[in-house]
Amino acid sequence: MGPPPAFLAATGFSTDDLTGVLLLGSAVLLVAVAAVRLSVRSGLPSLLLYLLIGLLLGDGALGIRFDDSQLTQVLGYSALVLILAEGGLNTSWTGIRRSVGPALALSTVGVAVSVVVVAVAGRFLLGLPWNVALLLGAILASTDAAAVFSVLRRVPLPRRISGILEAEAGFNDAPVVIVVIALATNAAEPGHGDSLVMLLVYAVVELAGGAAIGLAIGWLGGQAMRRLAGNASGLFSIAVVAVTVLAYAVAGTLHTSGFIATYLAGLVLGNLRLPHQAAVHGFSSALGWLAQIGLFVLLGLRASPRGFAEQFVPAMVVGLVLLLLARPLSVIVSLTPFRVPWRTQAFLSWAGLRGAVPVVLATVPLNVHAPGVAWIFNFVFVLVVVFTFVQGPTLPWVARRLGVAERHTTTGLDVEATPLEELGADLLHVSVGPESRLAGVRVFELRLPEGANVTLVVRDATGFVPQPQTVLRHGDELLIVSTSAVRGLTERRVRAISRDGRLAGWA
């Protein structure tokens, strides 16, 4: 082979280096995919396993050195854009419509309450200066979209609760990023930052501007995609995701919030009933997984285990304040006006998972060279790992104990083999849980609306086509085919019987 191209030689990166990078990268991805299976079986959030992979690649075992905070922040923002885009594209507006008000309150008022409570704890329990304490509170204020979305796949929740968590995770990154950047800048140059009033004005303007841009680009992009759609579903999927990234870029160029623009553009596109919906969902989910894996491995690689022991006790103190005081208080203040039941508020308090977002934001003060905050990255890393380990696996148990878990789960299925959008059909997957009153009901007693029918039952790993007299059992998996027009009615009917039994609707 001849010499490497000039640009590769100039950077010191050769084709031999490329081989090593591809070998390591593909191995990491394969291990990460296997970790998902382990995560499902053990109940541990997959992000912990990805972070562990990063730690082993870094100081923990292989000794790969990576301590570039600026690059970590850039790559972290890039991954968050894809994660938010995936969250928006795969979120049903009908599922979160009733949850938008509470989620917005949690993302604004709740964030402010959390920042203040954590800052007070940092000031009086750890002796931090006020500016650093407020900065720490802001970094820890955001729940993490990747962590929340992954947990929601395992916990059967009523749509209003899951909708609040989904919408909150999609909304709250934007205001938190604005606050963290402002407080980090003020910490780097004390006395030169904006006043609290001006900071609030800037935040409102950036959020409103980003929201308007995201909604506009999502709708206009959707209309364009509808007209340009062809038979190439893969190419169409790339174009749809590109529209969400375009929303981030346009919003950022205009000095508004790119994160809220990305999420809302994805939400609009995902609910316009565009062609090739199954392909779009599959492609965006794959990108979201890739972004999560890359982001968490990168953050694990950036962390230094040698600094963990020093930060462990302070991180536990602040973490307990966050979990037992700041998060519950922010939930109570934000959701009580919406008359959210106390059991739901208790679950939402426990479900405020932190993940990659706080760790990425911990690089912001390092990049602006704020003095006295070199410890903050390891502090946040330790806190996130320990409390995700505590909260994530216990969420299903907490949901059951508080009585907020659904007795069955109903999810839409994406099937590319059949052009469902052309048939006007939908598929529903129903799992009959251990407490569901669907058990003992005969198929004909479901009284599904005209246009819906149970087409398959899977029992003890064996599938069969049910008859009208077939009796459902706990643990059964049902496949229901319905027309798009009666999907909502079908879901409501199944939920009612699961809750009230075969006589649901007669009273």
Steps between C-alpha positions, in 0.01 A plus 500: 500500500613855434548775753193630683320809365652834589223602741539174695876540514457858621284389792718202583205264442567211263294217353660270759362727771161484329504121522569512874227759559244296304600185685458666840184687398320196361598294805364769733171513306457123511571492874255789547226314312560195719484732802144595405392138546677489835333828595153362424560184704666668798292816511812718494475800265716437194671839543686363803641218291606742227674720756678193634623418148639854473672472837661169401623651174650794689689503826326185619673247271618582147639840596361698205556862598220747428463820698381753242206677666429716194468198270293319763253788506480522119445126456262498795285772346501312168382181669230687696365643175452148360354371828248786517415456131431132560290582805289750306455278193385206712271692736126497435338842538173340612696319769661813647238766417350494850851497648648805327389750765642304797817420303557866416453591865755236604741623232487862617365550853621155604848566365519829691392333826755221453782744426429705813467200735821333375682835512401552864625149581826565317550829683425385854592129490807515274606860561499594130488864387154605391590529133648148493210359707246646255701364208500152656125520558441597136720218366303244704155645425428325170352153474655300221307413184706189424463360852127578522415362154692176569322445833156574354550207265501270806236654727133475400361841599177688428541731205474816710791401724722377220399807300612734780836323525551496121405863452698618802813321376451655157432852628732552797838469327453833326444729803765317704765545228427873488527535878819291526679700230402830665605387849826347372584825324428693818719260701784551252465880513332596829311827480489502120197276454142608444260572783241240597223700330693524174585131518130416529418730206771338286378154595138577410600656167731212407244235594212674322712561192627142493148363545366714213785398271461130586125502438537692174783289359329179610175591324659644185746212482217251539305655212810490283575140597144395415538638148850363449434153638584216266540127537842525669399481867862506620577822313175654622594417859835676463323810369255508793778479759691767306204736544526466880873572487428798274266636769785488754741673261257777402401565861864509608591737217226737613620475865194314622470157659599227256407217737135602534488561123629149430254329731197694377596455134523125562168503686325675211656272237420188699130589521433614141438139389770524235570209264745230608431558870633157594829566322531846657440363849747218446771726359461770766500238777821352360661845494376565853655176625826575319506851653432362848771236474756743362415770752513283812815320389660839429403632845638187666821546303521866610455418871796429726435224759787631710288801591186306592587418860555866590160599360298203621379632837416856380323353196290272723402793722387716209342200325284421802391864520415487129308172524320548831445876513569696180322269255192435719466871579530594132233242414263620774536868408465431126223237491271582792324775299417234238339278767737214434434225761757467777584141402587621151705785646688255722584281200607798287724611786678164499507486118706818456796312351825680431726373225723632226366857497638604843834335420525681166404829664773444760750569219362851440670673799825321410485634144447862611790460746295573811736488803466240773269258313743236375332252739151548361517244215593207727251621763210496253618172345502321835161641600336401171639145505408424862149644492416357158605165644259558791204650314496321165457135609250593773260699280277200408474404870425859605233527229331182624520601866346839428231342282585703191618212277272378225377143519585452135703677237386613156755607246494572131707278275699611197474243222687582181395186312144631456431860390265571790471868415351404162255258661395743771573232759675485837642220712471494878698272730325431832667321794264361763670583830478304827227728640312571177131411494535407136584154636190281495332707228403328177608665176142582393441665839758765418231656276761676290369766263421409142825506307710339778567136576737279703700315234765320707555381858843393623483277810798320652712592195243342264289709266150416377205669332229545766136408466217715640473260797875505577558596867786742563752427776760689700822522299327485161630722220231623259537644153204722407452633147283808466425770250672829574161662562414276797845450650438746783161348579655152498771604747244658733283188483789267589611727785146514641462120509849461645399733780131410559454154350261365239211721619695822434274750329173338597462704819 
